Amino acid sequence: MTRAAPYLWASAITAIVAAPWLTPGFIFGTDWPGPRFFRWPAELSGSAPIEALLSLVSSLVSAELTGKLLILACLFVAASTAYFAVPFGDFVPRAAASLIYVLNPFVYGRLHYGQFFLLAAYAVLPLVALRTYRLLAAPTFLRAIWLAATVTVVGSLAVHLLLPVGLLLSSAVVAALISQRVSPRYVVRLGSRLAVASVAMLAAGSYWLIPYLAGKSYESQIIAGAGPADLAAYRAVGDPTFGLVPNLLGLYGFWAEGVHRFPPMKGFVPGWFAVLLALLALAAIGTTILLVTRNEVVRGFRWWIAALVVTAIIGLFLEVAAVVPQLAPVVGWLDSVFPPYRGMRDSGKWAAILAMVYAQLIPLGVVGIRSWLSRVATRKKLSETGGALVAAIALGLPIYYGNGLLYGMHGQIQPSNYPQGWYAADRLMVADSLHDRALFLPWHLYLRLSFVRNVNSVIATPAPTFFAIPIVASGDPEVPGIAPPNDPDQRMIATLVTTGGSADWARVLAARNIKYVLVANEIDSEQFAYLAHQPGFVRILGDDNIVLYRNELLP
């Protein structure tokens, strides 16, 4: 097998999923509003480096292409890292790992919702596993630095995934110590290397950790504001037939599945639960063979298998605990003693670490079964036939189980173009050297957009990342129990919308330096027809897609 094989395989997986998205148009997801502008980060949040990188790339190519490159990179890196993270084995188990890690319900749901930063962090998780394994197998300072680097990357892309990473590290350290019989020499070597890794991670993440600890970062505000209503709104969901735990074992359970904005991937996988059981059996049988084998080299991996199993069990338990009332006190206790745990209000994110464990144990199971066949088969041809059958199962089952992602998710996500009226409105506002700010209506954070060609066309308002001037748009997710944003702009506009045509819009907006009002012809837009008769407003653009008013009270 050539050195290029892993990259060719990862490219093939990426292409079979994302090739249809390379046609002209912007990619939209519920939380990804098809940015026309990737702006330089305004604050030192965890995601500041990736935001800066996207801004730089978009200045060299285009925002449309930059968004697509991000998706391609997520898929390609996920396939590649899963391939290399398998501790041992030839092409077949490693190729199976790539398929398992990319073609699954977790990736499917997060692509629908446009959670691309989360998927970018997910793509790096297998690399964290690989660096963890190598450090614990043979502790060196260089390996400690590599581990710190990969964990830092995950934290910068999606700080929430640092909790699953911490679980994996803790489980692996304990398993490695037990396997070494808590040897004092090993404890000292490992402890010093872990200390170096910890210092390196703290130093590399200080740009966002310090603002977070001071309560001034985006992450700290989100975590501080998370409460019982958030946990209830974003908790995992069960399957109507098989219940909660089988659904979560299958990497389903994303809370958005309960909103029914997109078809569940199960619709593409008749008999999904039987396929899942077959994959789990492959892992269980094969890893059991590895655990009992007399091969000392292979037996040296037992601690890693144990660490993966423990990580999966605890991760699954914590995902279940957010849903089952009898276990809710566990989550409440974690929230109180360790406030960063509130960042896992979307409990379905625990599925990321479960997927990573599958992408390790199932390929290792394939290795174990093929090894056993080579020993017990009385004829070489029988061994080769059995090995080929196992390989076909190992590659075929993940493709079938994850086929909902193939061909651009079967057309469920399609590149879409903004209406020409939006561009015309933007040009008019940019041409005004004293443009100040603009208000975007309808006043919803999430709204169904008629020009988005996705099956799920409910998108976070795209105005702030489409228009060139500063935009005031709703930040209220309108989720029962979750309070709307409390900043002055949000309160003022919410009051105006509630008051309606009897309010003096021009005067109130002028006091906040809002010179333009954009009304997109989408849901609820007809309720703002009274703006045409508001004193101080002049309609300067209007078509079937958008209306633009200018506030004459501002120069």
N, C-alpha and C positions, 0 to 999 in steps of 0.2 A: 504494500500500500504506500503510495507516494505521500510526501509531506503535505502536498496540497489537498489531499483527500478530505481532511476535516473542514477546510474552508470551502471546498466545493460543495460538500454536503450541507453545510450551514447556508451557503448561498442558494442551494436548491430549495431548502425549506423556506427560506425568506421569500424567494421568487414565487413559489406556489401559493403563498398566502397573499403577498403584497403587490405582485406584478400588476393586477388590474388598477391599483391606486396610482400608477405612474402616468395615467392620462391627465390632460389639463384639468385644473380645478383644485380647490382647497379641500383638505380633509377635515371633517368635523366630527366631534364626539360630544357627549353631553357636557363634559367638563373641558372640552378643547374647542374653543370657538373659532376655529379656522383663522388664526392670526394673519393679518396683513402686515403687521409690524411686530417685530420682536425687539422690545425696548431694553435698553441697558437697565440692570436691576437698580431700583431706587433705594433699597436697604440691604443690609447684610443678613439675609435669611439663609437657611441651609441650601436652598436651590440657587443662590446667587451665581455660583460658577457655571452651572448649566445654562442659566438665563443669559449670562454674558457670552457664553460660547454660541448660543443660538443667535444672539444679536449680531455677533461678528460674522457668522456664516451667512445670515440673511443679508448682510451688507455686501457680501461678495457674490451671492447668487440671487435668490429671491425668497421672500417669506413662504410663498407657496411651496417651493422646492425644499426649503429648510424643514418644514413640517413633515414632509414625506421622508426626508433623509433621517429624521429622528425615529420615525417608525421602523424604517429599514434597519437602522442601527440597533434598535431594541431587539428585533427578531433575530438578526444575524449574531449579535453578541450573546444572546440567550442560548441559541443553538450551539455556538462555539464553546462557550464556557461549560455548558452541560456535558459536551463531548469530552473535554479535557479533564473535567473534575472527577470522572470515574477513576478510582485508584489504580485499577489494572484491568486488562482485557484488550481484545483486538477491536477491529472496526465495528463488528456487529453490535456488541453491547453498548459501545460509545455512541453509535448512530441511533440506537434505540433511546439512549438518554436524551439526545437532542430532540427527538420526536416527542417524547413524553413531556419534556419541559416546555416546549413551544406550543404543541397542539393539545391544549387542554381547556376546560371550561373557565379556569381562572383568567387565562390570557384572553379568551373570547369575550368575557364580560367586561374586562377592563379596557379592551379596545373599543367596544361599543360605547363606553362612557368616557373615552378619550383621556384616560389616566396614564398618559405617556411617561411622566416622570416616575410614577410608581413602577411602570413596566421597565423603565431604564434601570432602576435599582434592582428590580427582580432579575434582570439579565445578568447582573454582577454577582448575585447570591452564590451560584455554584463556584465562582472564583474564591469567594470567602471560605466556602467549605473546603476547597482544595488547599488553600493557604493554611487553614486551621489544621487539616490533617497532616500536612507536611511539617508544620512547626511542632506539633505534638509528637510526631513520629521521630523527629530528630531536631531538637531545639537548637537553633542558631540565631544570632542577632539579625542576620540578613533576612531570614524567614520571618522573624518578628516584625521587621519593617515592612515586608511585603503584606503580611496580614493587616497591619495598621493601615496601609494604603488602600487595600480593598474595602475594609470596613468604613474608612473615611469616605470613599466614593459612594457607598450605599447610603450613608447618612446624609450626604450632600444632595442626593437625588430624592430620597424619601425617608425622612427622619423616623417615620413610624416603623420602618423595617429594622431599625436598630434593636428593637425588642426581640423579634424572632432571631436576629443574629446573636444577641446576648444569650438567648436560650440555647442555641446550638453550641456556642463557645463554652458555656457552663457545663452542658452535658458531656461535651467532648473532653474537657479538662478532667472532670471527675472520672470518666471511663478510662482515660489514659493513665491517671494516677493509680487506679485500681489495677490496671494491667501491669503496671510497673511495681506493684506491691508497695506503693508509696516509698520507693527507694529514695533515701535522703539525697543522694547525688543527683537523681533525676529531678527531685523537687526543687533543689537549688538551681539547677540549670534552667528548668522550665520557668520557675518563678522570676528569675532575672530577665529572661527573654520576654515574658508577659509584661513585666514592669516597663521594659523598653517600649513594647508595643502600645501600652496604655498611655505613656507619656507622648509618644508620637501621635497617637490618635487625638489626644487632648490638644496638642499644639496645632495639628492640622485643622481641627474643627473649631478652634478658638474664635474664628471670625464670626461664627453664629452661636457658639455656646455662651460667650460672654453676654451678648444682647439677650439671649434666651434666659439666662440666670437672673438678669436684671429686669426681666419681665417686659422688655421693649421690642421683642421680635415678633414676627408673624406667627411662628410656631408657639411661642409662649402664650400669645393671645388666644389662639385656637384651643390649646390645652386648658388654659384657665377657664375658658367659657364652656367647655364640655361638661354636660350634666346628664342626669337620667333621661331627659328627652332625647338627647343625641344618641345614647345607647339604645333606646327603644326604636328610634328611627332608622338607625344604621346597623342593626344586629343582623346576623345571618338568618337565612330562611331554610325551611325544610322542604322535602319533596312530598307532594300530596299522596303518593302511594307508599314510598319507603320510609318516610319520616326524616328526621333531622340528621342523625349520625351518618347513615349511608349517603345522604346528599353531600355532607361535608367531606366524607372520605373520597367522594368522586370529584372533589375540587369545585363543586357547585356551592350554592348557598350565599352568593353575593346578594346583598340586600336589594339591589336593583332588580333582581329576578322577580321579586314580589311586586314590583311596580308595573311589570308587564309592558315596558316600552320597547322591548326587543324580544324576538322569539328565543326560547331557551335552546341551548345547543343539543339538548336531548331529542329535539325534533329531527335532527340529522343522524341520530344514533339509536335506532330501535334496538332494544335489549341492552341499553347502556349499563345497567347494573350487572348483568351477566359478564359483560366485557371487563368491567371494573374488577369483579371477583377473580376473573382469569388473570388479570395483571397482578393483583395482590397475591394470588396463589403462586404465580411465577416468582415473585420476590420471596415469598415465605419458604417455598420448597428449595429454591436455589441457595438462599442465604443460610438455611439450615444445613445444607450439604457443606457449605464453606465452613460453618462453625464446627462441624464434627470431623472434618477431614484431618488426616494425619500429616498433611503437607505443612511443615512449620512456617514456610513463607506465607502461605495463605492464612494460616491460623493467627499470624501476626496482625491481621486486619480485624480480628474479632471485636476489639475494643471500639473500633470505628463503627462497625455495624451496630453494636449496642448503643453507642451514642446517638446514631441516627434514629433508631427505634424509640429511644426515650424522648428525643426531641419531637418526634411525630406524635407520640402519645400525649405529651404535655401541651403541645400546640393545639391539637385537636380538642383536648379538655378545655382549654381557655376559650376556644372558639365556641364550644358548646355552652360554657358557663355564662356567656353573655346572653343566652337565649332562654335557658331552662331556669325557671323561677327558684327551684330548690338550690341551684348553684350560684345564683345572683350575688349572695353575700361574698363569695370569693372575689368577684370582680369589684364589688364595692370596697372590700378591704384593700385590694391592690391599688385602687384609685386613691384611697386615703393615705396609705403609707408610701406610695410611690407615684406622685402626681403625673410624671411623664406617661404612665400607663394609660391615662385618659386619651392619649393620642391614638390609641387603638379603638376608638369609638366604632369604627368600621371593623367589626370583629372578623369579617371575611378575609382580611389581609393575612390572617394566620395561615390561610391556604397557600401562601407563597412558600413558606418553609416546608409545608407538607409536600408540595410539588417538587421541591428540591430533594427531599428525602426519597420520593418515588424515583426521581431521575438518578439516584444512587443505588437504591436497593433492588429495583427491577433489573437494571443491567448487571449488577453483581449476581442476582439470581440466575440470569442467563449464563454467566460465566460458570456458576456452580453446577448447573444442570448439564451443560456441555462437557464440563470436566468429568462429571460422573459417568456420562455416556461413553466417553473415551476410555474409561477404566473398565466398565462392566460389559461393553459390547464385545461379543466373541469374534466378530468379523469387522474388518476395517470399513467395508462398505456399509454395514449396519450402523456403525458409529458415525460415518459421514452423513448418512441419510437422516439419522436422528438429530445430528447437529444442524443440518440444513432445515429440518422441520422446526426446531426450536428458534432458529434465526428468523424463519418466516413468521412465526408467531410473534416474536419479539418486535419485529418491525411492522407487521401487519396490524396488530391490535391497536397500537398507539395511533396509527394513521386513521383507522376506522373510528376510534374513540374521539379523535380530535378533528374529524373531517369537516366540522362546521366552520372551521377557520379557512378552509381551502378556497382558492379563487376569489380572493377579496371578501371572504366570509359569505360566499355565494351571492355577492351583489348587495349584501345588507348595508355595507358602507361604500359609498361612491363619491368620487371627487365632485364638488359642487362649485358653482360660480356665483359670486355676489351680483345682484342686479346692477345694471348700469346707472340707475338713479342714485345708488349709494355713492358711486364714484363721482357723479356730478355734484352731489351735495358736498362731498369732501373738497372738491376743487373750489367751490364757491366760498367755503369757510376758510380754506388755506389762503385764498387770494386776499382776504381781509387781514391786513397787518395788525389790526386790533381785535382779533377774533375772540380773545378771552377763552371761555369754556362753552361747552354745549351740553344740553340735557337730552338724553335718549329715552324715548317712550315707545311702546308700552312699558309700564313700571313693573317689570318682572325680571328676576335674576335668570330664571329659566323660562324659555318660551319656544313654542313650536314655530319653526321657520319654514315658510313655504318653498324657499329656493334650495333648501338642503335636501338632497336626494337619498339620504339614509332611510332605512326602515324606521329607525328611531331619530326623528328630526327635532326632538326637544333638546335645545342647546343653550348653554350659558350665554347671556347676551354678548354678541360679538363686537358691539360698538366700540368699547375701549381699545381693542386691538385692531380695529379696522380704520377708524378715522384718525387723521394725523394730529388733530388738536385734542386737548384734554376733554374727556367725556365724563359726565356724571350719569351713572346707570344704577339700577337697583342692585343692592347686595343682599336682599332678603330671599332666602331659599323657600320661604313660605311652607315650612315644615311645621306641623302642629307641635307646640311645646317649645320650639326653638325661637328665641327672641330675635327680632330684626336688628340690623346694625344700629348703633346708637350715636353715630357721628352727626354733626349738625346738618350736613348736606342731605343725608338719608332721612333724617327726621323732617326736615323742611319739605322735601319733595313728597314724602308720604302724606304729609298734611295737605299739601296742595291737591294731590290726586284725590284724597278723600273728600275735600271741600268741593272740588269740581269747578264748574264755570263761574261760580259766585266769588271765587278768590281773585285777587289782583295779581295774576301770574307775572306780568311784566315787572312790576315794582319789586316783588319778592325775589325774583330771579336776578334782577339787576343788583340787588344788595349783595348777592353771592357771586357777582361777576360771571353770570351765565347769559351769554349774548344770543345763543342759538338754541332752538328746540327742534329736535328731529323726531318725527313720528313715523315709525315703520308700519307699513300696511300688513300687520300680523294680528295675532289674537288681541282682542280688546281695543284695537286702534280706533274703532268707531266712537268709543266713549270720549275721545279727545277732539271730536269735531268742533266743540265750542271754542277751541283755541283760535280758529279762523276769525272769531268775532271778539277776541280779547283786545281791549285797548292797549296800544303799545306794541302789538305784534304785527309784522308784515310777512305775508307768505311770499317767499322768493323762489321756491321750487316745489313742484308737485307732480307726481306721476303715479302709476299704479302700485309702485313699490314703497315710496317714501315721500314725506312732505317735510319741508324745511321752513321754519319761521325765524325771522330776525327780531330781536328785542330792540326797539327803537329808543329805549331809555338809556342805552349804552352807546358811546360814540363808535 
